[in-house]
Amino acid sequence: MQKVNEFKSKEDVQYIVGTNVRKVCKEKHVNLMEFAEEIDISYEYLRHIVSIGGQKSLSFYSMYKIAKILGISMDELCKGIFDDEKRKNNR
């Protein structure tokens, strides 16, 4: 197992995931109010997730439901979280 010296902050991870959710919802013309009901979270909470800055975090299960309903992979939902690590490992 590779030793990890640095982690992204919780806020950075929330921002990345929130940005990815917002981007896919926009591309697919998803109504956020209906989407919130489908994933069983409040509309207000979903708004905080997809807002600029990703102000709320998600459980793994909620992330799974979001990816499943949007028809994307968990990798796509988390795209950008591991970019720095990949660049370091490829040196």
N, CA, C and O atoms as CSV, one atom per row, in Angstrom:
chain,resi,resn,atom,element,x,y,z
A,1,MET,N,N,0.842,-1.179,0.000
A,1,MET,CA,C,0.000,0.000,0.000
A,1,MET,C,C,0.883,1.237,0.000
A,1,MET,O,O,1.836,1.334,0.774
A,2,GLN,N,N,0.562,2.171,-0.867
A,2,GLN,CA,C,1.349,3.384,-0.996
A,2,GLN,C,C,1.058,4.335,0.155
A,2,GLN,O,O,-0.094,4.535,0.538
A,3,LYS,N,N,2.116,4.914,0.697
A,3,LYS,CA,C,1.967,5.882,1.781
A,3,LYS,C,C,1.467,7.212,1.212
A,3,LYS,O,O,1.984,7.706,0.210
A,4,VAL,N,N,0.470,7.772,1.855
A,4,VAL,CA,C,-0.095,9.043,1.422
A,4,VAL,C,C,0.401,10.127,2.369
A,4,VAL,O,O,0.173,10.063,3.577
A,5,ASN,N,N,1.078,11.117,1.811
A,5,ASN,CA,C,1.610,12.204,2.635
A,5,ASN,C,C,0.628,13.360,2.776
A,5,ASN,O,O,0.600,14.036,3.804
A,6,GLU,N,N,-0.162,13.579,1.759
A,6,GLU,CA,C,-1.085,14.703,1.772
A,6,GLU,C,C,-2.461,14.258,1.310
A,6,GLU,O,O,-2.599,13.424,0.416
A,7,PHE,N,N,-3.454,14.822,1.928
A,7,PHE,CA,C,-4.835,14.599,1.519
A,7,PHE,C,C,-5.407,15.935,1.082
A,7,PHE,O,O,-5.009,16.989,1.578
A,8,LYS,N,N,-6.334,15.879,0.159
A,8,LYS,CA,C,-7.097,17.085,-0.150
A,8,LYS,C,C,-7.953,17.382,1.072
A,8,LYS,O,O,-8.291,16.478,1.837
A,9,SER,N,N,-8.296,18.625,1.249
A,9,SER,CA,C,-9.157,18.979,2.378
A,9,SER,C,C,-10.571,18.470,2.110
A,9,SER,O,O,-10.951,18.219,0.967
A,10,LYS,N,N,-11.331,18.325,3.174
A,10,LYS,CA,C,-12.725,17.917,3.051
A,10,LYS,C,C,-13.475,18.893,2.162
A,10,LYS,O,O,-14.298,18.489,1.340
A,11,GLU,N,N,-13.189,20.176,2.329
A,11,GLU,CA,C,-13.851,21.209,1.524
A,11,GLU,C,C,-13.519,21.058,0.048
A,11,GLU,O,O,-14.387,21.248,-0.804
A,12,ASP,N,N,-12.261,20.717,-0.268
A,12,ASP,CA,C,-11.860,20.517,-1.669
A,12,ASP,C,C,-12.612,19.343,-2.286
A,12,ASP,O,O,-13.081,19.426,-3.422
A,13,VAL,N,N,-12.724,18.257,-1.538
A,13,VAL,CA,C,-13.429,17.070,-2.040
A,13,VAL,C,C,-14.906,17.390,-2.232
A,13,VAL,O,O,-15.489,17.024,-3.253
A,14,GLN,N,N,-15.519,18.069,-1.262
A,14,GLN,CA,C,-16.933,18.465,-1.381
A,14,GLN,C,C,-17.132,19.346,-2.606
A,14,GLN,O,O,-18.110,19.185,-3.336
A,15,TYR,N,N,-16.213,20.273,-2.834
A,15,TYR,CA,C,-16.304,21.176,-3.975
A,15,TYR,C,C,-16.240,20.388,-5.291
A,15,TYR,O,O,-17.038,20.627,-6.198
A,16,ILE,N,N,-15.304,19.462,-5.389
A,16,ILE,CA,C,-15.134,18.676,-6.615
A,16,ILE,C,C,-16.376,17.843,-6.897
A,16,ILE,O,O,-16.887,17.855,-8.017
A,17,VAL,N,N,-16.867,17.123,-5.899
A,17,VAL,CA,C,-18.050,16.281,-6.093
A,17,VAL,C,C,-19.262,17.149,-6.418
A,17,VAL,O,O,-20.019,16.834,-7.336
A,18,GLY,N,N,-19.449,18.224,-5.682
A,18,GLY,CA,C,-20.573,19.130,-5.944
A,18,GLY,C,C,-20.529,19.709,-7.342
A,18,GLY,O,O,-21.557,19.803,-8.013
A,19,THR,N,N,-19.347,20.095,-7.784
A,19,THR,CA,C,-19.172,20.635,-9.131
A,19,THR,C,C,-19.515,19.583,-10.178
A,19,THR,O,O,-20.171,19.886,-11.175
A,20,ASN,N,N,-19.074,18.353,-9.955
A,20,ASN,CA,C,-19.371,17.278,-10.905
A,20,ASN,C,C,-20.865,16.973,-10.956
A,20,ASN,O,O,-21.414,16.749,-12.035
A,21,VAL,N,N,-21.521,16.962,-9.809
A,21,VAL,CA,C,-22.969,16.733,-9.780
A,21,VAL,C,C,-23.683,17.861,-10.519
A,21,VAL,O,O,-24.563,17.609,-11.342
A,22,ARG,N,N,-23.308,19.091,-10.227
A,22,ARG,CA,C,-23.927,20.251,-10.874
A,22,ARG,C,C,-23.747,20.188,-12.394
A,22,ARG,O,O,-24.691,20.439,-13.144
A,23,LYS,N,N,-22.541,19.854,-12.842
A,23,LYS,CA,C,-22.242,19.789,-14.272
A,23,LYS,C,C,-23.107,18.744,-14.975
A,23,LYS,O,O,-23.693,19.022,-16.021
A,24,VAL,N,N,-23.185,17.543,-14.400
A,24,VAL,CA,C,-23.962,16.470,-15.032
A,24,VAL,C,C,-25.454,16.803,-15.007
A,24,VAL,O,O,-26.155,16.569,-15.991
A,25,CYS,N,N,-25.942,17.345,-13.895
A,25,CYS,CA,C,-27.354,17.733,-13.818
A,25,CYS,C,C,-27.683,18.770,-14.883
A,25,CYS,O,O,-28.734,18.705,-15.520
A,26,LYS,N,N,-26.790,19.715,-15.071
A,26,LYS,CA,C,-27.017,20.750,-16.080
A,26,LYS,C,C,-27.012,20.146,-17.481
A,26,LYS,O,O,-27.870,20.467,-18.303
A,27,GLU,N,N,-26.037,19.266,-17.752
A,27,GLU,CA,C,-25.943,18.624,-19.066
A,27,GLU,C,C,-27.184,17.792,-19.385
A,27,GLU,O,O,-27.626,17.730,-20.532
A,28,LYS,N,N,-27.734,17.157,-18.357
A,28,LYS,CA,C,-28.873,16.261,-18.551
A,28,LYS,C,C,-30.210,16.944,-18.282
A,28,LYS,O,O,-31.257,16.297,-18.305
A,29,HIS,N,N,-30.175,18.242,-18.028
A,29,HIS,CA,C,-31.387,19.038,-17.768
A,29,HIS,C,C,-32.225,18.425,-16.644
A,29,HIS,O,O,-33.436,18.247,-16.775
A,30,VAL,N,N,-31.555,18.110,-15.550
A,30,VAL,CA,C,-32.204,17.487,-14.394
A,30,VAL,C,C,-32.838,18.566,-13.521
A,30,VAL,O,O,-32.192,19.555,-13.177
A,31,ASN,N,N,-34.093,18.370,-13.169
A,31,ASN,CA,C,-34.790,19.244,-12.238
A,31,ASN,C,C,-34.322,18.875,-10.828
A,31,ASN,O,O,-34.555,17.761,-10.359
A,32,LEU,N,N,-33.658,19.824,-10.159
A,32,LEU,CA,C,-33.063,19.517,-8.859
A,32,LEU,C,C,-34.084,19.143,-7.794
A,32,LEU,O,O,-33.793,18.321,-6.926
A,33,MET,N,N,-35.269,19.729,-7.845
A,33,MET,CA,C,-36.281,19.402,-6.851
A,33,MET,C,C,-36.722,17.935,-6.992
A,33,MET,O,O,-36.821,17.212,-6.001
A,34,GLU,N,N,-36.980,17.514,-8.216
A,34,GLU,CA,C,-37.369,16.120,-8.460
A,34,GLU,C,C,-36.202,15.174,-8.160
A,34,GLU,O,O,-36.394,14.086,-7.616
A,35,PHE,N,N,-35.005,15.603,-8.520
A,35,PHE,CA,C,-33.815,14.790,-8.288
A,35,PHE,C,C,-33.591,14.564,-6.797
A,35,PHE,O,O,-33.261,13.454,-6.379
A,36,ALA,N,N,-33.770,15.608,-5.997
A,36,ALA,CA,C,-33.617,15.498,-4.542
A,36,ALA,C,C,-34.573,14.447,-3.978
A,36,ALA,O,O,-34.202,13.657,-3.109
A,37,GLU,N,N,-35.802,14.448,-4.481
A,37,GLU,CA,C,-36.779,13.447,-4.034
A,37,GLU,C,C,-36.324,12.040,-4.397
A,37,GLU,O,O,-36.450,11.114,-3.596
A,38,GLU,N,N,-35.789,11.884,-5.617
A,38,GLU,CA,C,-35.345,10.559,-6.066
A,38,GLU,C,C,-34.215,10.004,-5.215
A,38,GLU,O,O,-34.166,8.804,-4.943
A,39,ILE,N,N,-33.303,10.884,-4.792
A,39,ILE,CA,C,-32.172,10.398,-3.992
A,39,ILE,C,C,-32.444,10.505,-2.491
A,39,ILE,O,O,-31.578,10.210,-1.668
A,40,ASP,N,N,-33.664,10.933,-2.149
A,40,ASP,CA,C,-34.130,10.960,-0.763
A,40,ASP,C,C,-33.324,11.895,0.137
A,40,ASP,O,O,-32.961,11.549,1.262
A,41,ILE,N,N,-33.054,13.096,-0.396
A,41,ILE,CA,C,-32.494,14.157,0.427
A,41,ILE,C,C,-33.325,15.411,0.159
A,41,ILE,O,O,-34.040,15.488,-0.840
A,42,SER,N,N,-33.227,16.373,1.043
A,42,SER,CA,C,-34.030,17.581,0.850
A,42,SER,C,C,-33.472,18.412,-0.300
A,42,SER,O,O,-32.278,18.373,-0.600
A,43,TYR,N,N,-34.353,19.150,-0.924
A,43,TYR,CA,C,-33.944,20.046,-2.007
A,43,TYR,C,C,-32.912,21.039,-1.498
A,43,TYR,O,O,-31.928,21.329,-2.179
A,44,GLU,N,N,-33.139,21.559,-0.298
A,44,GLU,CA,C,-32.218,22.534,0.293
A,44,GLU,C,C,-30.820,21.934,0.454
A,44,GLU,O,O,-29.822,22.591,0.161
A,45,TYR,N,N,-30.754,20.699,0.916
A,45,TYR,CA,C,-29.464,20.030,1.097
A,45,TYR,C,C,-28.782,19.837,-0.257
A,45,TYR,O,O,-27.581,20.075,-0.385
A,46,LEU,N,N,-29.544,19.407,-1.267
A,46,LEU,CA,C,-28.983,19.222,-2.609
A,46,LEU,C,C,-28.465,20.551,-3.154
A,46,LEU,O,O,-27.406,20.591,-3.781
A,47,ARG,N,N,-29.187,21.616,-2.927
A,47,ARG,CA,C,-28.724,22.941,-3.375
A,47,ARG,C,C,-27.377,23.286,-2.752
A,47,ARG,O,O,-26.518,23.862,-3.418
A,48,HIS,N,N,-27.185,22.942,-1.486
A,48,HIS,CA,C,-25.905,23.204,-0.830
A,48,HIS,C,C,-24.793,22.323,-1.396
A,48,HIS,O,O,-23.634,22.736,-1.429
A,49,ILE,N,N,-25.129,21.132,-1.833
A,49,ILE,CA,C,-24.135,20.238,-2.423
A,49,ILE,C,C,-23.649,20.783,-3.762
A,49,ILE,O,O,-22.448,20.810,-4.028
A,50,VAL,N,N,-24.579,21.213,-4.597
A,50,VAL,CA,C,-24.222,21.640,-5.953
A,50,VAL,C,C,-23.872,23.124,-6.047
A,50,VAL,O,O,-23.490,23.600,-7.116
A,51,SER,N,N,-23.997,23.856,-4.948
A,51,SER,CA,C,-23.669,25.279,-4.988
A,51,SER,C,C,-22.170,25.458,-5.181
A,51,SER,O,O,-21.375,24.561,-4.904
A,52,ILE,N,N,-21.814,26.621,-5.656
A,52,ILE,CA,C,-20.396,26.929,-5.802
A,52,ILE,C,C,-19.766,26.832,-4.419
A,52,ILE,O,O,-20.208,27.493,-3.478
A,53,GLY,N,N,-18.766,26.031,-4.305
A,53,GLY,CA,C,-18.104,25.843,-3.019
A,53,GLY,C,C,-18.445,24.529,-2.358
A,53,GLY,O,O,-17.797,24.156,-1.381
A,54,GLY,N,N,-19.440,23.810,-2.854
A,54,GLY,CA,C,-19.782,22.506,-2.304
A,54,GLY,C,C,-19.892,22.521,-0.801
A,54,GLY,O,O,-19.062,21.927,-0.112
A,55,GLN,N,N,-20.897,23.188,-0.280
A,55,GLN,CA,C,-20.987,23.457,1.146
A,55,GLN,C,C,-21.399,22.268,2.013
A,55,GLN,O,O,-21.314,22.353,3.238
A,56,LYS,N,N,-21.832,21.189,1.425
A,56,LYS,CA,C,-22.253,20.017,2.202
A,56,LYS,C,C,-21.593,18.772,1.642
A,56,LYS,O,O,-21.276,18.700,0.454
A,57,SER,N,N,-21.393,17.806,2.501
A,57,SER,CA,C,-20.815,16.541,2.046
A,57,SER,C,C,-21.921,15.505,1.885
A,57,SER,O,O,-23.044,15.685,2.354
A,58,LEU,N,N,-21.570,14.426,1.212
A,58,LEU,CA,C,-22.514,13.340,0.938
A,58,LEU,C,C,-22.018,12.046,1.544
A,58,LEU,O,O,-20.815,11.816,1.657
A,59,SER,N,N,-22.953,11.213,1.928
A,59,SER,CA,C,-22.562,9.870,2.335
A,59,SER,C,C,-22.197,9.089,1.078
A,59,SER,O,O,-22.580,9.468,-0.028
A,60,PHE,N,N,-21.470,8.017,1.248
A,60,PHE,CA,C,-21.110,7.165,0.116
A,60,PHE,C,C,-22.371,6.632,-0.554
A,60,PHE,O,O,-22.445,6.561,-1.781
A,61,TYR,N,N,-23.359,6.260,0.250
A,61,TYR,CA,C,-24.604,5.722,-0.307
A,61,TYR,C,C,-25.335,6.775,-1.144
A,61,TYR,O,O,-25.869,6.458,-2.206
A,62,SER,N,N,-25.361,8.018,-0.675
A,62,SER,CA,C,-25.992,9.090,-1.458
A,62,SER,C,C,-25.236,9.312,-2.761
A,62,SER,O,O,-25.850,9.537,-3.805
A,63,MET,N,N,-23.903,9.250,-2.708
A,63,MET,CA,C,-23.113,9.388,-3.931
A,63,MET,C,C,-23.444,8.257,-4.909
A,63,MET,O,O,-23.564,8.480,-6.114
A,64,TYR,N,N,-23.586,7.059,-4.379
A,64,TYR,CA,C,-23.944,5.907,-5.210
A,64,TYR,C,C,-25.294,6.141,-5.887
A,64,TYR,O,O,-25.435,5.910,-7.088
A,65,LYS,N,N,-26.293,6.602,-5.112
A,65,LYS,CA,C,-27.619,6.844,-5.677
A,65,LYS,C,C,-27.572,7.945,-6.737
A,65,LYS,O,O,-28.216,7.832,-7.780
A,66,ILE,N,N,-26.823,8.993,-6.476
A,66,ILE,CA,C,-26.691,10.083,-7.448
A,66,ILE,C,C,-26.103,9.554,-8.749
A,66,ILE,O,O,-26.638,9.814,-9.827
A,67,ALA,N,N,-25.011,8.816,-8.650
A,67,ALA,CA,C,-24.365,8.279,-9.852
A,67,ALA,C,C,-25.309,7.348,-10.601
A,67,ALA,O,O,-25.416,7.417,-11.825
A,68,LYS,N,N,-25.985,6.488,-9.872
A,68,LYS,CA,C,-26.897,5.516,-10.494
A,68,LYS,C,C,-28.038,6.224,-11.226
A,68,LYS,O,O,-28.341,5.889,-12.372
A,69,ILE,N,N,-28.662,7.185,-10.581
A,69,ILE,CA,C,-29.801,7.888,-11.181
A,69,ILE,C,C,-29.353,8.737,-12.371
A,69,ILE,O,O,-30.074,8.839,-13.364
A,70,LEU,N,N,-28.163,9.349,-12.278
A,70,LEU,CA,C,-27.663,10.161,-13.385
A,70,LEU,C,C,-27.080,9.314,-14.520
A,70,LEU,O,O,-26.813,9.820,-15.610
A,71,GLY,N,N,-26.889,8.022,-14.249
A,71,GLY,CA,C,-26.343,7.140,-15.275
A,71,GLY,C,C,-24.859,7.359,-15.515
A,71,GLY,O,O,-24.373,7.231,-16.639
A,72,ILE,N,N,-24.143,7.691,-14.444
A,72,ILE,CA,C,-22.695,7.885,-14.549
A,72,ILE,C,C,-21.998,6.964,-13.557
A,72,ILE,O,O,-22.634,6.387,-12.675
A,73,SER,N,N,-20.696,6.833,-13.708
A,73,SER,CA,C,-19.926,6.000,-12.784
A,73,SER,C,C,-19.529,6.819,-11.555
A,73,SER,O,O,-19.560,8.050,-11.572
A,74,MET,N,N,-19.163,6.121,-10.511
A,74,MET,CA,C,-18.636,6.802,-9.323
A,74,MET,C,C,-17.334,7.522,-9.690
A,74,MET,O,O,-17.025,8.577,-9.136
A,75,ASP,N,N,-16.574,6.943,-10.628
A,75,ASP,CA,C,-15.349,7.609,-11.086
A,75,ASP,C,C,-15.657,8.980,-11.664
A,75,ASP,O,O,-14.957,9.952,-11.383
A,76,GLU,N,N,-16.709,9.055,-12.474
A,76,GLU,CA,C,-17.072,10.332,-13.075
A,76,GLU,C,C,-17.533,11.319,-12.009
A,76,GLU,O,O,-17.239,12.511,-12.089
A,77,LEU,N,N,-18.250,10.822,-11.021
A,77,LEU,CA,C,-18.719,11.668,-9.936
A,77,LEU,C,C,-17.548,12.235,-9.129
A,77,LEU,O,O,-17.611,13.357,-8.626
A,78,CYS,N,N,-16.488,11.447,-9.016
A,78,CYS,CA,C,-15.318,11.848,-8.224
A,78,CYS,C,C,-14.171,12.380,-9.087
A,78,CYS,O,O,-13.067,12.599,-8.590
A,79,LYS,N,N,-14.431,12.584,-10.358
A,79,LYS,CA,C,-13.390,13.026,-11.293
A,79,LYS,C,C,-12.729,14.305,-10.789
A,79,LYS,O,O,-13.395,15.308,-10.531
A,80,GLY,N,N,-11.423,14.248,-10.657
A,80,GLY,CA,C,-10.658,15.407,-10.212
A,80,GLY,C,C,-10.131,15.282,-8.795
A,80,GLY,O,O,-9.216,16.009,-8.410
A,81,ILE,N,N,-10.691,14.378,-8.018
A,81,ILE,CA,C,-10.242,14.234,-6.629
A,81,ILE,C,C,-8.826,13.685,-6.570
A,81,ILE,O,O,-8.021,14.132,-5.753
A,82,PHE,N,N,-8.514,12.725,-7.423
A,82,PHE,CA,C,-7.220,12.053,-7.356
A,82,PHE,C,C,-6.215,12.559,-8.381
A,82,PHE,O,O,-5.142,11.972,-8.524
A,83,ASP,N,N,-6.530,13.626,-9.094
A,83,ASP,CA,C,-5.641,14.110,-10.149
A,83,ASP,C,C,-4.243,14.426,-9.654
A,83,ASP,O,O,-3.270,14.049,-10.307
A,84,ASP,N,N,-4.109,15.102,-8.527
A,84,ASP,CA,C,-2.786,15.451,-8.009
A,84,ASP,C,C,-1.976,14.211,-7.699
A,84,ASP,O,O,-0.785,14.150,-8.007
A,85,GLU,N,N,-2.620,13.206,-7.084
A,85,GLU,CA,C,-1.937,11.977,-6.739
A,85,GLU,C,C,-1.460,11.245,-7.987
A,85,GLU,O,O,-0.355,10.702,-7.996
A,86,LYS,N,N,-2.269,11.220,-9.034
A,86,LYS,CA,C,-1.892,10.542,-10.270
A,86,LYS,C,C,-0.674,11.216,-10.870
A,86,LYS,O,O,0.245,10.540,-11.332
A,87,ARG,N,N,-0.656,12.554,-10.869
A,87,ARG,CA,C,0.481,13.271,-11.426
A,87,ARG,C,C,1.748,12.965,-10.631
A,87,ARG,O,O,2.813,12.781,-11.219
A,88,LYS,N,N,1.647,12.910,-9.308
A,88,LYS,CA,C,2.818,12.609,-8.476
A,88,LYS,C,C,3.348,11.206,-8.767
A,88,LYS,O,O,4.559,10.995,-8.834
A,89,ASN,N,N,2.419,10.232,-8.943
A,89,ASN,CA,C,2.824,8.852,-9.164
A,89,ASN,C,C,3.422,8.622,-10.543
A,89,ASN,O,O,4.158,7.654,-10.738
A,90,ASN,N,N,3.126,9.479,-11.492
A,90,ASN,CA,C,3.621,9.314,-12.858
A,90,ASN,C,C,4.971,9.984,-13.079
A,90,ASN,O,O,5.490,9.956,-14.194
A,91,ARG,N,N,5.536,10.571,-12.070
A,91,ARG,CA,C,6.848,11.250,-12.200
A,91,ARG,C,C,7.973,10.266,-12.158
A,91,ARG,O,O,9.137,10.655,-12.252
